[in-house]
Amino acid sequence: MLERSAENITFAMLDQNRVFTWLESAGAGGYYLNPLNLVWSENGVDSDLEHFRNLTVRLYEDPSYWGRLFRSSGWREQLIATTCALVIGEKKFHDDIHHAILQHTFVVPQLLVAFALLHEDAARVWISSVSDVDWESGSWKTIGAVEVISGYLEQPFRGPSEPIDQFDIEAYSTGRGAATKHWQFWQPRLQG
């Protein structure tokens, strides 16, 4: 039984890493990190985003795999899935993006921007329904990002009632900064 579980885990990891193999085979292996901080190669932003646009062709062949990338425990896979959805304005992955947001992953600001831009009505409903009970320890990055997104959507947001402590300020500021930067980058591209 233990051997079978290890087999399943190995298969899941290989399946999850398929997207990296695709990027490597296209000569774009290192490009997957560029959208994290919106730092682009010497070829420029449009050239870099073209790699993700091309990757969506493969992801469309297996949309359930694309959805699993969002639900992955790996933030790199989530970043690739998010970037691909944003680069073409794909709106099929509402539940998958929402699931990833609730995990409070490293790329939660990027996920929140995608959720708000691709699923604005659902984002408004979710933001208005969030309560103190929903905020887990370590979610200050999420809270900072949600505050920014709620401002852009002009959606009232009721943050946690507990005050932020000294140790959480950095996470909160990171969430706000990343959400602002990503909204300002992606919003005009999707509206244009």
Protein Blocks (a to p, Z undefined) as FASTA:
>chain_A
ZZmmmmmmmmmmmmmmmmmmmmmmnopmmmmmmmmnopacfkojklmmmmmmmmmmmmmm
mmmlmmmmmmpmbfklmmmmmmmmmmnopaklmmmmmmmmmnopaklmmmmmmmmmmmmm
lmmmmmmmpcfklpcghilmmmmmmmmmmmmnopacdddfbdcdfklmmmmmmmmmmmmm
mmmmmmmmmmZZ
